[in-house]
Amino acid sequence: MDFLYIKALHIIFVVCWFAGLFYIVRLFIYTAEANKKEEPAKSILTEQLLTMQRKLWYIITWPSAIGTTIFGFWMLLEVPAYVALPWMWLKLVFVGFLMIYHIQCHVIFKQQKEGEFKFSSFKLRLFNELATIFLVAIVFLVVVKSTGGFVWGMLGLFAFAGLLMLGVFLYKKQREKKKTEEPATPEIQETSTPENKQ
């Protein structure tokens, strides 16, 4: 197969893999929040969200991770010179972290399937941002193909991560503030009217 076809398929699988990783953690968040609701909403929402998780995980995310790995190694076999480049090694380190992230998502997927909710929705929101950090690091390394500006790149990456975490923290604070400011809905009391007496 022509190298450009292999590269194109690798990129397609990478895009699908990240889409799956981004969405699966959102589903984890929604499922954790649904688990705190009252019945019957709790059962209905949880069952629907677990079905969505299962389909996304096994139909899109896992196949995309496998496709990314197959075509990635195929590219390295076609062009072994890539292995000698420092940026490629650094990229592979981040891909390794991404695989660990993927495995952790699988652990959470199985836990929620069994009715175990070990992570709060806030912790899952923070966890969700890790995939974005890996995406930024991998794309910059592949496009720039340089480790010369590695220090500045890492500083920028950490600043970006800090801004993401700050955004999540502020979002949580705003939601908590909104909940405390919402007035309790007054109970409607039945008043005694001539019509009621009849």
C-alpha positions in Angstrom: 0.0 0.0 0.0 1.2 3.5 -0.8 2.6 5.4 2.2 0.2 8.3 1.8 -2.8 6.0 2.1 -1.3 4.5 5.3 -0.8 8.0 6.7 -4.3 9.1 5.7 -5.8 6.1 7.4 -3.7 6.7 10.5 -4.9 10.3 10.7 -8.6 9.2 10.2 -8.3 6.7 13.1 -6.6 9.2 15.3 -9.4 11.7 14.8 -12.1 9.0 15.6 -10.1 7.8 18.6 -9.9 11.3 20.1 -13.6 11.9 19.3 -14.4 8.7 21.2 -12.2 9.6 24.2 -13.6 13.1 24.5 -17.2 11.9 24.4 -16.9 8.8 26.6 -15.7 10.9 29.5 -18.6 13.3 29.0 -20.9 10.2 29.2 -19.1 9.2 32.4 -19.9 12.7 33.9 -23.6 12.5 32.9 -23.9 9.0 34.2 -22.3 9.9 37.6 -24.7 12.9 37.8 -27.7 10.7 36.8 -26.8 8.3 39.6 -27.6 11.1 42.1 -31.1 11.8 40.8 -34.3 10.5 42.4 -36.2 7.5 40.9 -37.5 6.9 38.3 -35.2 9.4 36.6 -32.1 7.7 38.0 -32.8 4.3 36.5 -34.1 5.6 33.1 -31.1 8.0 32.6 -28.5 5.6 33.9 -29.7 2.8 31.6 -29.8 5.0 28.6 -26.3 6.5 29.3 -24.8 3.1 29.9 -26.1 1.9 26.5 -24.6 5.0 24.8 -21.3 4.3 26.6 -21.2 0.7 25.5 -21.9 1.5 21.8 -19.4 4.4 21.7 -16.7 2.4 23.4 -16.9 -0.8 21.5 -18.1 0.5 18.1 -15.9 3.7 17.8 -13.3 4.2 20.5 -11.6 0.7 20.8 -11.6 0.0 17.0 -10.1 3.5 16.4 -7.4 3.0 19.0 -6.5 -0.3 17.4 -6.5 1.2 13.9 -4.4 4.1 15.0 -1.8 1.7 16.5 -1.7 -0.6 13.4 -1.3 2.2 10.9 1.1 4.1 13.1 3.5 1.1 13.4 3.0 0.4 9.7 4.2 4.0 8.9 7.3 3.4 11.1 8.0 0.1 9.2 7.6 2.0 5.8 9.9 4.8 6.9 12.3 3.5 9.6 14.2 6.8 9.5 11.4 8.3 11.7 12.6 6.2 14.6 15.9 8.1 14.6 14.2 11.5 15.0 14.0 12.9 18.6 10.6 14.4 18.1 9.2 11.0 17.1 10.4 9.5 20.4 8.8 12.3 22.4 5.6 11.9 20.4 5.6 8.2 21.2 6.0 9.0 24.9 2.8 11.1 24.7 1.1 8.3 22.7 2.1 6.0 25.5 0.4 8.3 28.1 -2.6 8.5 25.8 -2.9 4.6 25.9 -2.7 4.7 29.7 -5.5 7.3 29.6 -7.5 5.0 27.3 -7.0 2.0 29.7 -8.1 4.2 32.7 -11.3 5.1 30.7 -11.9 1.4 30.2 -11.6 0.9 34.0 -14.1 3.7 34.7 -16.4 2.2 31.9 -16.4 -1.2 33.6 -16.9 0.4 37.1 -20.0 2.4 36.0 -21.4 -0.6 34.2 -21.2 -2.5 37.5 -22.9 0.4 39.3 -19.7 1.7 41.0 -19.2 5.4 40.9 -15.8 6.1 42.4 -15.2 9.5 40.7 -17.3 12.6 41.2 -18.5 14.6 38.1 -16.0 17.3 39.0 -13.0 14.9 39.1 -14.2 13.4 35.8 -14.3 16.9 34.3 -10.7 17.4 35.3 -9.8 14.0 33.9 -11.5 14.9 30.6 -9.0 17.7 30.0 -6.0 15.3 30.0 -7.0 14.1 26.5 -6.9 17.7 25.2 -3.4 18.1 26.7 -2.2 14.9 24.9 -3.8 16.1 21.7 -2.1 19.5 21.8 1.3 17.9 22.6 1.1 15.2 19.9 -0.1 17.5 17.1 2.5 20.2 17.8 5.3 17.6 17.8 4.1 16.0 14.5 3.6 19.4 12.7 6.6 21.3 14.0 8.9 18.2 14.1 11.3 19.8 16.5 12.4 19.3 20.1 14.5 22.5 20.0 11.7 24.5 21.4 10.7 21.7 23.7 11.1 23.8 26.9 8.9 26.6 25.6 6.5 24.1 24.2 6.2 22.3 27.5 5.8 25.6 29.4 3.0 26.6 26.9 1.4 23.1 27.4 1.4 23.5 31.2 0.0 27.0 30.9 -2.7 25.7 28.6 -3.4 22.9 31.1 -3.6 25.4 33.9 -6.1 27.5 32.0 -8.3 24.4 31.3 -8.2 23.4 35.0 -9.0 27.0 36.0 -12.0 27.0 33.6 -13.3 23.8 35.0 -12.9 25.1 38.6 -14.7 28.4 37.8 -17.5 26.5 36.0 -18.0 24.4 39.2 -18.0 27.5 41.4 -20.6 29.2 39.1 -22.9 26.1 39.2 -22.7 25.9 43.0 -23.4 29.7 43.3 -26.3 29.4 40.9 -27.8 26.5 42.9 -27.6 28.5 46.2 -29.1 31.6 44.6 -32.1 29.7 43.1 -35.1 30.4 45.3 -36.9 27.3 46.5 -40.2 26.8 44.6 -43.0 27.7 47.0 -45.6 25.0 47.6 -49.0 25.9 46.3 -51.5 25.9 49.1 -55.1 25.3 48.4 -57.1 28.2 49.6 -60.6 28.1 50.8 -62.9 29.7 48.2 -66.6 29.5 47.8 -66.0 27.2 44.7 -64.0 24.8 46.8 -66.7 24.5 49.4 -69.3 23.4 46.9 
